[in-house]
């Protein structure tokens, strides 16, 4: 059995109706999904560049199978680089990759602030995809080239992020997603579905420095891809953001990862596919 989480996210601009949380209906959100590809299906041992090409080819093949009535939004590949060194990020950037995802604030801050990355990767875009504690908001807002926060899960967190981003003085609003716990598992972060609309409305009305771009929901842990939905299918039904980690960079070594903001619920399966605006 392949251990993994699969995720469904819904975003602005689409018309799909796939795994829609009841609380999200009426928000005008399009379909987005996240799942896993097997680590052995495309080997990172062939090199980062080759792995990126293989992933992009598979994504395009899945896009070609989409129904005609889904939004024609080109999927964005987010390379999940957690536990990987700056040199591997630079290598992926050299092969055309621009968007990267990290789960832990301290690791992201150190990696994004690396002089080599700042010098050699001027167009890099960082997504924060892990659970964010309020005491780490200011540290996250200091990350160079931070592009999106995908895990807003409360009004208080939204207000804290909005205030901190305002103080930073960025001319651009920070893109955010609202995370929903649709499975009801205590080990998962996210809002109850019934509170989703209120938080989204709060962000839109009270957080002028934030740009709400969609919802992210987390399914139950322990799903076997050989018996259920796979990333190709999820892309086919409208996913526009694909998150891949180990297939591109190789297996992760968690013994070398910074742990100040780590919590058990943040440790997920190695390979991820997602959609975002």
Residue pairs with C-beta under 8 A, 6 or more apart in sequence:
1 222
1 224
1 226
2 36
2 38
2 224
2 225
2 226
2 269
3 221
3 222
3 269
4 35
4 36
4 223
4 225
4 268
4 269
4 270
4 271
5 34
5 36
5 218
5 219
5 220
5 221
5 223
5 268
5 269
5 272
6 33
6 34
6 35
6 36
6 219
6 223
6 228
6 229
6 234
7 33
7 34
7 35
7 216
7 217
7 218
7 219
7 272
7 274
8 18
8 19
8 31
8 32
8 33
8 34
8 182
8 217
8 219
8 234
9 32
9 33
9 34
9 177
9 214
9 215
9 216
9 217
9 241
9 274
9 275
9 276
10 16
10 20
10 21
10 24
10 27
10 29
10 30
10 31
10 32
10 214
10 215
10 217
11 29
11 30
11 31
11 32
11 177
11 213
11 214
11 215
11 240
11 275
11 276
11 277
12 28
12 29
12 30
12 212
12 213
12 214
12 277
13 30
13 71
13 73
13 277
14 29
14 30
14 31
14 32
14 70
14 71
14 73
14 238
14 240
15 30
15 69
15 70
15 71
16 30
16 31
16 70
16 71
16 237
16 238
17 31
18 31
18 33
18 237
18 238
19 31
19 33
19 217
20 29
21 180
21 182
21 193
21 196
21 215
21 217
22 193
23 180
23 192
23 193
23 194
23 195
23 196
23 197
24 180
24 193
24 196
24 197
24 215
26 197
27 196
27 197
27 200
27 215
29 214
29 215
30 71
30 73
30 214
30 238
30 240
31 70
31 237
31 238
31 239
31 275
32 214
32 215
32 216
32 238
32 239
32 240
32 241
32 274
32 275
32 276
33 229
33 231
33 234
33 235
33 237
33 238
33 239
33 273
33 274
33 275
34 216
34 234
34 239
34 243
34 272
34 273
34 274
34 275
35 223
35 225
35 229
35 230
35 231
35 234
35 272
35 273
36 225
36 231
36 269
36 270
36 271
36 272
36 273
37 58
37 225
37 230
37 231
37 244
37 247
37 271
37 273
38 225
38 271
39 246
39 247
39 251
39 270
39 271
41 247
42 51
42 54
42 55
42 58
42 247
43 51
43 247
44 51
44 246
44 247
44 248
44 249
44 250
44 251
45 250
46 54
48 88
48 91
48 92
48 95
48 248
48 249
49 91
49 94
49 95
51 247
51 248
51 249
52 77
52 79
52 92
52 95
52 96
52 97
52 248
53 95
54 247
55 77
55 242
55 244
55 247
55 248
56 77
58 232
59 75
59 77
59 235
59 242
61 232
62 231
62 232
62 233
62 235
62 236
63 74
63 75
63 235
63 236
65 232
65 236
66 235
66 236
66 237
66 238
67 236
67 237
70 237
70 238
71 238
71 240
73 240
74 240
75 235
75 239
75 240
75 241
75 242
75 275
76 99
76 240
76 241
76 242
76 276
77 97
77 99
77 242
77 243
77 244
78 99
78 100
78 101
78 127
78 129
78 241
78 242
78 243
78 244
78 274
78 276
79 89
79 92
79 97
79 99
79 100
79 101
79 243
79 244
79 245
79 248
79 249
80 100
80 101
80 102
80 103
80 129
80 243
80 244
80 245
80 249
80 272
81 88
81 89
81 92
81 100
81 101
81 102
81 111
81 245
81 249
82 101
82 102
82 103
82 104
82 107
82 245
82 252
82 257
83 107
83 252
83 253
83 254
83 256
83 257
84 249
84 250
84 252
86 111
86 114
86 116
86 117
87 116
88 249
89 100
89 111
89 117
89 121
89 124
90 116
90 117
90 120
90 121
92 100
92 248
92 249
93 117
93 120
93 121
93 124
94 120
98 123
98 124
98 125
99 124
99 125
99 126
99 127
99 147
100 124
100 125
100 126
100 127
101 126
101 127
101 128
101 129
101 243
101 245
102 108
102 111
102 126
102 127
102 128
102 129
102 130
103 128
103 129
103 130
103 266
103 268
104 130
104 257
104 258
104 259
104 260
104 261
104 262
104 266
105 128
105 130
105 132
105 136
105 139
105 140
105 143
105 260
105 261
106 139
106 258
106 259
106 260
106 261
107 257
107 258
108 126
108 128
108 140
108 143
109 139
109 140
109 142
109 143
110 258
111 117
112 118
112 124
112 126
112 143
112 144
112 145
112 146
113 143
113 144
117 124
118 144
124 145
125 145
125 147
125 148
126 143
126 144
126 145
126 146
126 147
126 148
127 147
127 148
127 149
127 150
127 276
128 140
128 143
128 146
128 148
128 149
128 150
128 151
129 150
129 151
129 243
130 151
130 261
130 266
131 151
131 153
131 189
131 263
131 265
131 266
132 140
132 149
132 151
132 152
132 157
132 161
133 261
134 156
134 157
134 160
136 261
137 157
137 160
137 161
137 164
138 164
140 146
140 149
140 161
141 161
141 164
141 165
141 167
141 168
141 174
142 168
146 174
147 175
148 174
148 175
148 176
148 177
148 213
148 276
149 161
149 174
149 175
149 176
149 177
150 176
150 177
150 179
150 216
150 276
151 177
151 179
151 189
151 190
151 216
152 158
152 161
152 176
152 177
152 178
152 179
152 199
152 203
153 178
153 179
153 181
153 189
153 190
153 191
154 191
154 199
155 198
155 199
155 202
158 176
158 199
158 202
158 203
158 206
158 207
158 210
159 206
159 207
161 174
161 176
161 207
161 210
162 203
162 206
162 207
162 208
162 209
162 210
165 173
165 174
165 209
165 210
166 208
166 209
170 209
173 208
173 209
173 210
173 211
174 209
174 210
174 211
175 210
175 211
175 213
175 277
176 203
176 210
176 211
176 212
176 213
177 212
177 213
177 214
177 215
177 216
177 276
178 191
178 196
178 199
178 200
178 203
178 212
178 214
178 215
178 216
179 189
179 190
179 191
179 215
179 216
179 217
179 218
180 190
180 191
180 192
180 193
180 196
180 215
180 216
180 217
180 218
181 188
181 189
181 190
181 191
181 192
181 193
181 217
181 218
182 190
182 193
182 217
182 218
182 219
183 218
183 219
183 220
184 192
185 220
185 221
187 221
187 264
187 265
188 218
188 265
189 218
189 265
190 216
190 217
190 218
191 199
196 215
200 212
200 215
203 210
203 212
204 212
213 276
213 277
214 276
214 277
216 274
216 276
223 229
231 239
231 242
231 273
234 273
234 275
235 242
235 273
235 275
238 275
239 273
239 274
239 275
240 275
240 276
240 277
241 274
241 275
241 276
241 277
242 273
242 274
242 275
243 272
243 273
243 274
244 271
244 272
244 273
245 252
245 270
245 271
245 272
246 252
246 270
246 271
247 271
251 270
252 270
254 267
